[in-house]
Amino acid sequence: MHVICIIQFLYVYIKTTKMLNELIEVIKDTCLKHKYIKTFKYQSAIYNNAQNNHKYLQAYVDDVHMSQLLISTSPNIFTITFDLYILGFVETEDTILNVQDKCYDTALQIIMKLGDLDEYKSIIEVHDYSLLTLSHYTDDNSAGVKATIELRVPIGMCDLDDYFNDEPYEDEDDTDMEINLNPIELPKNPIKDNCR
């Protein structure tokens, strides 16, 4: 009985949310709750690490994602892979490792928190992740890490038919329609017309 309740809850949850939008919001909220991060962005390439304060880090999620539905699992599991960048300013070449270390720890803490959110227990699971250190990354020579995070989310397929019509869409036959086109007339030159 407990399993049926969980499946029904997940079905209602998945049916009533915009999954990608909500996952980005969850990542954003988790990042901005971290004490070191004060800026979050969602975009593709970043060329300027425009942070308000050099003491804090910036997080951004790349807007290109890899997704797949694992239909061989029960319930159906949807996986989505995000690239999360954690960047900080480098004061001198000697501080690159310190900034990378701070970003590395912050990324790990965010990843662990994403897998341990009370309101998303047994809904969002961190399945896999990897970290790549970065240096001289933006036009202001930021350093940090790129965290590739694979999340697993159960998805309900029970209402799949609700998204489809019984018949394929076809354009209406418009050959019998009367088309009334008014010809375009150029305006008359008032000076020339007055001269006649």
C-alpha positions in Angstrom: 0.0 0.0 0.0 2.9 2.3 0.8 4.4 1.9 -2.7 1.0 2.7 -4.3 0.8 5.9 -2.3 4.3 7.0 -3.4 3.6 6.2 -7.0 0.3 8.2 -6.9 2.1 11.1 -5.3 4.8 11.0 -7.9 2.3 10.8 -10.7 0.4 13.9 -9.4 3.7 15.7 -8.8 5.1 15.1 -12.2 1.8 15.8 -13.9 1.4 19.3 -12.3 4.9 20.7 -12.7 7.0 22.0 -15.5 9.8 19.6 -14.9 12.8 21.4 -16.6 11.8 24.8 -15.2 11.3 23.4 -11.7 14.6 21.5 -11.8 16.5 24.7 -12.7 14.6 26.6 -9.9 15.7 23.9 -7.4 19.3 24.1 -8.5 19.1 28.0 -8.4 17.6 28.0 -4.9 20.1 25.5 -3.6 23.0 27.5 -5.0 21.8 30.8 -3.7 21.3 29.3 -0.2 25.0 28.5 -0.1 26.9 31.1 1.9 29.6 31.6 -0.7 27.3 32.2 -3.7 25.6 35.5 -4.3 25.0 35.3 -8.1 23.2 32.7 -10.2 22.6 32.7 -14.0 21.0 30.4 -16.5 22.6 30.8 -19.9 24.8 29.1 -22.5 28.3 30.5 -22.8 29.6 33.0 -20.2 32.3 35.4 -21.1 32.1 37.8 -18.2 32.1 36.7 -14.6 30.1 39.8 -13.5 30.0 39.3 -9.8 29.1 42.2 -7.5 31.7 41.2 -4.9 35.0 39.5 -5.4 34.7 37.6 -2.1 31.7 35.6 -3.3 31.3 33.0 -6.0 29.0 32.9 -9.0 27.0 29.9 -10.2 25.5 29.4 -13.5 23.8 26.5 -15.3 24.4 26.0 -19.0 21.2 26.1 -20.9 22.1 23.0 -23.0 21.1 19.8 -21.3 21.3 16.1 -22.1 18.1 14.1 -21.2 16.9 10.6 -21.6 14.0 8.5 -20.5 15.0 5.1 -19.1 11.9 3.1 -20.1 13.3 -0.2 -18.9 13.0 0.9 -15.3 9.8 0.9 -13.2 8.6 3.5 -12.5 9.9 5.2 -15.6 13.0 7.2 -14.8 13.9 10.4 -16.6 17.6 11.4 -16.4 18.8 14.9 -17.1 22.4 16.1 -17.1 23.2 19.7 -16.2 26.5 21.6 -16.4 26.8 23.8 -13.3 29.7 26.3 -13.2 31.0 27.7 -10.0 33.4 30.6 -10.6 35.4 33.0 -8.5 37.8 35.9 -9.2 41.5 35.3 -9.2 43.6 38.2 -7.8 47.0 36.8 -8.9 48.3 33.7 -10.7 49.2 32.4 -7.2 45.6 32.3 -6.1 44.2 30.2 -8.9 44.5 27.0 -6.8 42.8 28.6 -3.8 39.8 29.8 -5.9 39.5 26.4 -7.5 39.6 24.7 -4.1 36.9 26.9 -2.8 34.7 26.3 -5.9 35.4 22.6 -5.8 34.2 22.3 -2.2 31.2 24.5 -2.9 30.2 22.4 -5.9 30.5 19.2 -3.9 28.4 20.7 -1.1 25.7 21.8 -3.6 25.6 18.4 -5.3 25.2 16.7 -1.9 22.5 19.1 -0.9 20.6 18.5 -4.2 20.4 14.8 -3.3 19.2 15.6 0.2 16.4 18.2 -0.1 13.6 17.3 2.2 10.8 18.5 -0.1 12.2 16.4 -3.0 13.2 13.2 -1.2 12.6 10.2 -3.4 11.8 12.6 -6.3 15.2 14.1 -7.2 18.2 11.8 -7.0 21.8 12.7 -7.8 22.8 9.7 -9.9 26.2 10.7 -11.1 28.5 13.8 -11.2 32.0 14.8 -12.3 34.1 17.9 -11.6 36.4 19.7 -14.0 38.7 22.5 -12.7 38.8 25.7 -14.7 41.3 28.6 -14.9 41.5 31.7 -17.0 37.9 30.9 -17.9 36.3 34.2 -18.5 37.5 37.6 -19.8 38.4 38.5 -16.3 40.4 35.3 -15.7 38.1 33.6 -13.3 38.8 30.1 -12.0 36.5 27.5 -10.6 34.9 24.2 -11.5 32.4 22.8 -14.0 30.2 20.2 -12.3 28.4 17.9 -14.6 25.4 16.5 -12.6 23.1 13.8 -13.7 19.7 13.9 -11.9 17.1 11.1 -11.9 13.5 11.9 -11.7 10.6 9.4 -11.8 8.0 10.4 -14.4 4.4 9.2 -14.8 3.4 7.9 -18.2 -0.2 7.1 -17.3 -1.7 10.3 -18.9 0.4 10.0 -22.1 -2.8 9.8 -24.3 -4.1 13.1 -22.8 -1.4 14.9 -24.9 -2.6 13.5 -28.2 -5.7 14.0 -30.4 -7.5 11.0 -31.8 -6.8 12.1 -35.4 -3.7 13.8 -36.8 -4.0 17.5 -37.4 -4.7 18.4 -41.0 -5.0 21.9 -42.5 -8.6 22.7 -43.6 -9.2 22.6 -47.3 -9.3 26.3 -48.3 -9.8 25.8 -52.1 -13.5 26.7 -51.7 -12.9 29.8 -49.7 -13.5 33.1 -51.4 -10.5 35.3 -51.1 -11.2 39.0 -51.3 -8.0 40.9 -51.9 -8.3 44.6 -52.2 -5.7 45.9 -54.7 -3.1 48.2 -53.2 -3.4 51.6 -54.8 -0.6 54.1 -54.6 -1.7 57.4 -53.1 -2.3 60.2 -55.7 0.0 63.2 -55.8 -2.2 66.0 -54.5 -0.2 68.7 -56.3 -0.3 67.0 -59.7 -4.1 66.3 -59.3 -4.7 70.0 -58.5 -2.9 71.1 -61.6 -5.2 69.3 -64.1 
